[in-house]
Amino acid sequence: MRGLPLVLIGALAAAGASGCSTTATAPTQVMGAWRVAQIRLDTPDGSSVITTPQNGLFIFTKSHYSAVWVPVQDRPATAATPWAPTPGEMLTSYKSLVAHTGTYDIQRGVLILHAEQAKNPNFVGGRITYDYQLADGSLMLTQTAIVYPGDKSDPRVRAQPQTLKLVRVEEL
């Protein structure tokens, strides 16, 4: 019986350290469906902004997310024979779509997406970290890291940070 209080204190400390208690209200702020309204890419040569991106959608529930979006201005050309695209047409299509789904958490103003499935099989088990800001029905996400399984970081993120402006289209 004397050890029970220590066990309870240890369990409460572990729950607090896991982020459960510090992020309890944060997910409700991002819950909903968000349309990609703008994409900004900063490079050493300057910035480029796509102000009318192709359709893209991020959906956040209490603990899960799904993201599908197109990181280019113009819609990729369709295959001449839709049921039998050429290797070149497949590559163009593959490069023009970002898709992943999984769980997320929010820790001290940072949104972390944990991919459980992805268009790129190399990314399954990876994570994307965003600094985020909520204001006036918009969610601004600035990538700070893309980490593949085995803690392999994508070096392009630091050199070319990308910011997505999402606009809420539906609340959950």
N, C-alpha and C positions, 0 to 999 in steps of 0.2 A: 504494500500500500504506500510505503514511503517513496517508492520510485515513480508512482503514477504522476505526481505533479511535474517531475522532471520530464517524463515522456510527453505530457501535454504541452509543456513549454517548448520542448524540442519540435514537436509537430507544428505548433503555431509559428515558430521561427522559420521552419522550412517552408511553410505556406506563404509567409510574408516574403521570403527571399525569392520564391519562384515568380513573384510579380502578380500573384492572384489578387491580393488585396489592393495593390497600388494601381491596378488597371481596371478595376471593376466598372467604373463609369465611362472610361475612355472608349471602349468599343461601341457603345450606344451612339456616340457622336459620328462615327463613320458608317454605321449600319445603313444599308440601303443600296440602291443602284446608282452608279455614277457614269456619265458619258464622258469620253475623252474630248475635251474642247480645245486643247492647245498642247503642242509639244515643243519644248525648247531644248536645244542641244548646244552646250557651250564647248568650244574647241579652242586650242591655242591660237587658231586663226580668226576667231571671232565667234559670234553666236548665229544660229539659224533658228527660226521660229516657224512652225507649221500652225497657221491660225485657223485653218479649216481641214483638220485631219479626217481621214476616213473613219467610218463608224468604229467605235471601240467602247467596251463596257467593263467596268469593275463592279462586282457585287460583293458586299460584305454582310454577313450574318453576324450573329453574336460571337462566333469563334472561327468561321470559315470564310474563304474568299474565292472568287473566280475572276480571272482577268483575261480578256481577249481584246487585242487592239492591233492597229496597223501603224507602224512607225514611219510611214512615208506619206507625202502629200497626195500623190495621184494614185488612183486605184490601179493595181497591176493589170496588165493585159490578160485576158482570159485565153485559155488554150484553144487552138484551132479545132481540136477534137477533144471536147471536155472529158470524155471517158477514157482517153488514151493520150495524156499530155506527154510531150517530149521531155527528155531529161533537163533541157534548158528551161522549159516552161515550169517544170516541177521545182527547180532550184529558185527561180524567180518568185514563185508562189511561196515557197518555204521561207525565204528571206523577208517576205512582206507581212508576216504575221507573228505576233507574240501571243502565246497562250499558255497559261499555267493556272493551277488551282491547288488549294490546300488549306492550311490554317494560318492564322496571323495572331500577333500580339502587339501590344503597344507598351513601350517602356520609356518613361521620361521624354515624351515628345517624339519618339522614334517609332515608326511603323515597320514591323518586320514580317515579311511574307515568307512562309515555309512551304515550299513546293512539294506536294505529294504526287502530282502528275504534271507533265509539261509536254509541249510540242517537241522540245528538244530533250531526248531521253537522258542526256548528260546532266541536265539540270534537276532531275527528280531527286529529292533529298537536299536540294540547295536552298538558298534563301536570298532575298533581296531586302535591303535596308533602305528606308526612306526617312528623311526629315519631312515632317508634314505640318501644314497649317490649314486650319478651317476658318473660312471667313465668307460671309454673304452667300451661302449656298454653294461655295466652291471648296474643293479640297486640292491643295497644292502638294504634290509629291516630288521631292528632289532626291534622286538616287544618291546614296552615299556608299553603297557596296553591293556587289553581286558575288555571292560565294557559292561555288560548286561543292558537291560532296568531297570530303577529304580536305576541307578548308582551303580550296584553291580559289583565290580571289581573281576576279576579272580586272586586269590593270587598266582597262580603258575607262572605267567608271571615274576614277580620280582625275584622269586627263581630260575626259569629256563628260562632265556631269549632265544629266538629262532631267528636266523638270516637266512633269505632266500637270496640266490644269484639268481637273475633273469637275463636272457640274452635276449636282444631284438631280436625278430624274424620277426617283421613287424612294420613299422612306419605307423601312421595314418595321 
